[in-house]
């Protein structure tokens, strides 16, 4: 079951930004040179299962890494804990990921992924890397997941331009990682939502449909705010 909301798309327990279907994106490595592996607030976020994945592929990946990366891993470990982001891959001097490699053209790529492409390992790379520029976060209660489109303003301009030129929506470019992260049913629901959205735009009544969707969403938001206000008032009265 899925519903389209203004700004967000609700599919089961996932709230996905409608930018996934509205915006276009195709990585242009010749322009950005793999900047997402180099520049960031920390290393690549890892879930708990991926710690085991790294341990399992580590010996096969090491031969792809340079001395500076290996030295950094020996000092920090195969993964480190960040207070803001949780488990992440280590970095070299707070910049490039220790698992990154640079090819002959100067493009930075993932050493784990290269080992995967060479048939050395069965795990491709951290899902956070595979999904970029879509960032997934969980609600405080851990029930709801939020999938937001967050391209880098500086590094991703070329990718946004190429996506528009080729007319490739974000969700289509990220089909493989979206299915890997959320499952095939999620992707099909997202695709169906995109098709409906596009069809409604082409229809003479499309604007009216969009306005009704927005009105229903605004009403739902207002209703939730009233409920939250009542719940808060009840809690205060019980003190």
C-alpha positions in Angstrom: 0.0 0.0 0.0 1.3 3.5 -0.8 0.1 7.0 -0.8 1.4 10.1 -2.5 1.8 13.2 -0.3 2.9 16.7 -1.1 6.7 16.7 -0.6 6.8 13.1 0.7 5.8 9.7 -0.5 4.8 7.2 2.1 5.5 3.5 1.3 4.9 1.3 4.2 7.3 2.6 7.0 9.4 4.7 4.6 8.9 8.4 3.9 10.7 9.3 0.7 11.2 12.8 -0.6 9.2 13.4 -3.8 12.5 14.8 -5.2 13.4 11.2 -5.9 10.9 11.3 -8.7 10.9 15.0 -9.5 14.6 15.7 -9.8 17.1 14.2 -12.2 20.6 12.8 -11.5 23.3 10.8 -13.2 26.8 10.6 -11.7 29.4 12.3 -13.9 32.7 11.0 -12.6 34.7 12.8 -15.2 33.5 16.1 -13.7 33.4 15.4 -9.9 36.3 12.8 -9.9 34.6 10.8 -7.1 34.4 13.7 -4.7 31.8 11.9 -2.4 34.6 9.5 -1.4 36.9 12.4 -0.5 34.8 15.2 1.0 32.4 14.7 3.9 31.6 15.2 7.5 32.9 11.7 8.4 33.5 8.4 6.7 30.7 6.4 5.1 28.0 5.5 7.6 27.7 1.8 8.3 24.9 -0.3 9.9 25.8 -3.0 12.3 25.6 -5.8 9.8 28.1 -4.0 7.5 30.7 -4.2 10.2 30.7 -7.9 9.7 30.7 -7.4 5.9 33.9 -5.4 6.1 35.5 -8.0 8.3 34.6 -10.7 5.8 35.9 -8.9 2.7 38.9 -7.2 4.4 41.7 -9.6 3.4 40.5 -9.5 -0.3 40.3 -5.7 -0.3 43.6 -4.9 1.3 45.6 -5.6 -1.9 43.7 -2.8 -3.7 44.6 -0.2 -1.1 47.6 2.1 -0.9 50.1 2.3 1.9 48.6 5.5 3.4 45.2 3.8 3.6 46.7 0.6 5.2 48.6 2.7 7.7 45.4 4.6 8.6 43.5 1.4 9.1 46.3 0.0 11.3 46.0 3.1 13.5 42.3 3.5 13.6 40.8 0.1 12.8 38.6 -1.2 10.0 35.7 1.0 11.1 35.4 3.7 13.8 32.5 5.1 15.9 31.5 8.7 15.3 29.3 10.5 18.0 27.1 12.1 15.3 26.9 9.4 12.6 27.5 6.1 14.5 29.8 3.5 12.9 31.6 4.9 9.8 34.6 4.0 7.7 37.9 5.6 8.8 39.3 8.5 6.8 42.8 9.7 6.1 43.3 13.0 7.9 39.5 13.6 8.0 39.2 13.5 4.3 39.4 10.6 1.8 37.9 7.2 2.9 40.6 4.6 3.7 38.8 2.2 1.3 39.0 4.6 -1.6 41.4 4.1 -4.6 42.4 6.4 -7.4 42.5 5.2 -11.0 44.9 6.3 -13.7 42.6 9.2 -14.8 42.5 10.6 -11.3 39.0 9.4 -10.5 38.5 8.2 -6.9 36.6 5.0 -6.6 35.7 2.4 -3.9 38.3 -0.3 -3.4 35.7 -2.6 -2.0 33.5 -2.2 -5.1 36.5 -2.8 -7.3 37.2 -6.1 -5.5 33.5 -6.9 -6.1 33.7 -6.1 -9.8 36.8 -8.3 -10.1 34.9 -11.2 -8.5 37.0 -11.2 -5.4 34.1 -10.5 -2.9 30.3 -10.8 -2.9 29.6 -7.6 -1.0 29.6 -4.5 -3.2 30.1 -1.6 -0.8 28.3 0.2 2.1 24.7 0.9 1.2 25.1 4.6 2.3 27.7 5.0 -0.5 25.6 3.1 -3.0 22.5 5.2 -2.4 24.2 8.6 -2.5 22.9 11.3 -3.1 19.9 9.8 -1.2 20.5 9.9 2.5 18.5 7.5 4.8 17.8 8.3 8.4 15.6 6.6 11.0 13.1 8.3 13.4 13.9 8.3 17.1 11.6 5.3 17.7 13.3 3.4 14.9 10.0 2.7 13.2 10.0 5.2 10.3 12.8 5.7 7.8 13.3 8.9 5.9 14.9 8.9 2.4 15.9 12.3 1.3 17.6 13.6 -1.8 20.7 15.6 -0.7 23.2 16.2 -3.6 26.3 18.3 -2.8 25.8 21.8 -4.2 29.5 22.0 -5.2 30.3 18.5 -6.3 27.0 17.3 -7.8 26.2 20.2 -10.2 27.5 18.2 -13.2 25.5 15.1 -12.1 22.3 17.1 -11.8 22.9 18.7 -15.2 23.7 15.3 -16.8 20.5 13.8 -15.3 18.4 16.6 -16.7 20.0 16.2 -20.1 19.4 12.5 -20.2 16.0 12.9 -18.5 16.8 10.3 -15.8 15.0 10.7 -12.5 16.9 10.2 -9.3 15.0 7.0 -8.4 15.7 5.4 -11.8 19.4 6.1 -11.6 19.4 4.6 -8.1 17.3 1.6 -8.9 19.8 -1.0 -7.8 20.6 0.5 -4.4 17.0 1.4 -3.7 16.0 -2.2 -4.3 19.0 -3.4 -2.3 18.0 -1.2 0.6 14.2 -1.3 0.6 13.2 -4.2 -1.6 11.6 -4.6 -5.0 8.1 -3.8 -3.8 9.2 -0.4 -2.6 10.8 0.4 -5.9 7.7 -0.7 -7.9 5.5 1.5 -5.7 7.8 4.4 -6.2 7.8 3.8 -9.9 4.0 3.6 -10.0 3.8 6.8 -8.0 6.1 8.6 -10.5 4.0 7.3 -13.4 0.8 8.5 -11.8 2.3 11.9 -11.0 3.5 12.3 -14.6 0.1 11.2 -16.0 -1.7 13.7 -13.8 0.6 16.5 -15.0 -0.3 15.7 -18.6 -4.0 15.6 -17.9 -6.2 18.7 -18.2 -7.3 18.1 -14.7 -3.7 17.5 -13.5 -3.5 20.8 -11.6 -6.8 20.1 -9.9 -5.6 16.7 -8.8 -2.4 18.1 -7.4 -4.3 20.8 -5.5 -6.6 18.2 -4.0 -3.6 16.1 -2.9 -2.0 19.1 -1.3 -5.3 20.0 0.5 -5.7 16.5 1.8 -2.1 16.4 3.0 -2.4 19.8 4.7 -5.5 18.6 6.4 -3.7 15.5 7.6 -0.8 17.5 8.9 -3.3 19.9 10.7 -5.0 16.9 12.3 -1.8 15.4 13.5 -0.8 18.8 15.0 -4.1 19.0 16.9 -3.7 15.4 18.2 -0.1 16.1 19.3 -1.4 19.3 21.1 -4.1 17.3 22.9 -1.7 14.6 23.9 0.7 17.2 25.3 -2.1 18.9 27.2 -3.3 15.5 28.7 0.3 14.7 29.8 0.6 18.1 31.5 -2.8 17.7 33.3 -1.7 14.4 34.8 1.4 15.9 36.4 
